[in-house]
Amino acid sequence: MCIYSMATRACLFVELTSPFEDNISAWKIKKREKYKDLVEDVKRNGWNVELRTVEVGARGFVNLSSMNVFKMVGLTQKQCSKARKELSEVAIRCSHFIWLNRSNQTWEAPMRVVV
């Protein structure tokens, strides 16, 4: 996701990943590396750029850096807590769905997960 302001030439990239909890730190590094060239290109064009990652573990863990991203975009503490809870529930439901379908030979896109 990209949030930007033409007036201030500011850009915030937010990247979501949902790894197994033991791999959150490794994936955070991989995501930063993946977007390094893009961030540098945007900076060279005169923009102020930040890249933030949001990690939600496959078993529902939402890390502290993710909460900081929510605060950065203006969510109140109450909204941050609600977002954290909902992200956690969605991650757990999605992981459960994947587990239930682990033996399926064909994949059909599921309906949206509603919290």
C-alpha positions as CSV (number, residue, x, y, z in Angstrom):
1,M,0.0,0.0,0.0
2,C,1.2,3.5,-0.7
3,I,0.0,6.6,1.1
4,Y,1.3,9.8,-0.4
5,S,0.9,13.6,-0.6
6,M,1.6,15.5,-3.8
7,A,1.7,18.8,-1.8
8,T,4.5,17.7,0.5
9,R,6.1,15.1,-1.8
10,A,5.9,12.6,1.0
11,C,5.3,8.8,0.4
12,L,4.7,6.0,2.9
13,F,5.0,2.4,1.6
14,V,3.3,-0.1,3.9
15,E,4.0,-3.8,3.2
16,L,2.1,-6.6,4.8
17,T,3.4,-10.1,5.4
18,S,2.1,-13.1,7.3
19,P,4.9,-15.5,8.1
20,F,5.2,-18.2,10.8
21,E,5.9,-16.3,14.0
22,D,9.4,-17.7,14.3
23,N,10.3,-16.1,11.0
24,I,8.9,-12.6,11.5
25,S,12.3,-10.9,11.9
26,A,13.7,-12.7,8.8
27,W,10.8,-11.7,6.7
28,K,10.9,-8.1,7.9
29,I,14.5,-7.9,6.6
30,K,13.6,-9.6,3.3
31,K,10.7,-7.2,2.7
32,R,13.0,-4.2,3.3
33,E,15.5,-5.6,0.9
34,K,12.8,-6.3,-1.7
35,Y,11.7,-2.6,-1.8
36,K,15.1,-1.0,-1.4
37,D,15.5,-0.1,-5.1
38,L,12.0,1.3,-5.3
39,V,12.5,3.5,-2.3
40,E,15.8,4.8,-3.7
41,D,14.2,5.5,-7.1
42,V,11.4,7.5,-5.4
43,K,14.0,9.4,-3.3
44,R,16.0,10.3,-6.4
45,N,12.9,11.9,-7.8
46,G,12.7,14.3,-4.9
47,W,10.3,12.6,-2.6
48,N,10.5,12.0,1.2
49,V,10.0,8.2,1.5
50,E,9.5,5.8,4.3
51,L,9.0,2.0,4.0
52,R,7.2,0.3,6.9
53,T,6.4,-3.3,7.3
54,V,3.4,-4.8,9.0
55,E,3.9,-8.4,10.2
56,V,1.0,-10.6,11.3
57,G,2.1,-14.1,12.3
58,A,0.2,-17.1,10.8
59,R,-1.0,-17.9,14.3
60,G,-2.3,-14.3,15.0
61,F,0.7,-12.5,16.5
62,V,0.8,-8.8,15.6
63,N,4.2,-7.4,16.4
64,L,5.0,-4.0,18.0
65,S,6.4,-2.4,14.9
66,S,3.0,-3.0,13.2
67,M,1.3,-1.1,16.0
68,N,3.7,1.8,15.4
69,V,2.7,1.9,11.7
70,F,-1.0,2.2,12.8
71,K,-0.1,5.1,15.1
72,M,2.0,6.7,12.3
73,V,-1.1,6.9,10.1
74,G,-3.1,8.5,12.8
75,L,-5.0,5.7,14.5
76,T,-5.9,6.3,18.2
77,Q,-4.8,3.8,20.8
78,K,-8.3,2.3,20.9
79,Q,-8.3,2.0,17.0
80,C,-4.8,0.4,17.1
81,S,-6.1,-2.2,19.6
82,K,-9.1,-2.9,17.5
83,A,-7.0,-3.3,14.4
84,R,-4.6,-5.6,16.2
85,K,-7.4,-7.8,17.4
86,E,-9.0,-8.0,13.9
87,L,-5.8,-8.7,12.1
88,S,-5.0,-11.4,14.6
89,E,-8.4,-13.0,14.1
90,V,-8.2,-12.9,10.3
91,A,-4.7,-14.4,10.3
92,I,-5.9,-17.3,12.5
93,R,-9.0,-17.9,10.3
94,C,-6.9,-17.8,7.1
95,S,-4.3,-20.2,8.6
96,H,-7.1,-22.5,9.7
97,F,-8.6,-22.5,6.2
98,I,-5.3,-23.3,4.6
99,W,-4.8,-26.2,7.2
100,L,-8.3,-27.6,6.4
101,N,-7.5,-27.5,2.7
102,R,-3.9,-28.9,2.9
103,S,-4.9,-32.1,1.0
104,N,-6.9,-30.5,-1.7
105,Q,-5.4,-30.9,-5.2
106,T,-7.3,-27.9,-6.5
107,W,-7.6,-24.4,-5.0
108,E,-10.7,-22.3,-5.2
109,A,-10.4,-18.8,-3.8
110,P,-12.4,-18.6,-0.6
111,M,-14.9,-15.9,0.2
112,R,-13.6,-12.9,2.1
113,V,-12.9,-13.5,5.7
114,V,-15.2,-11.3,7.8
115,V,-14.3,-10.5,11.4
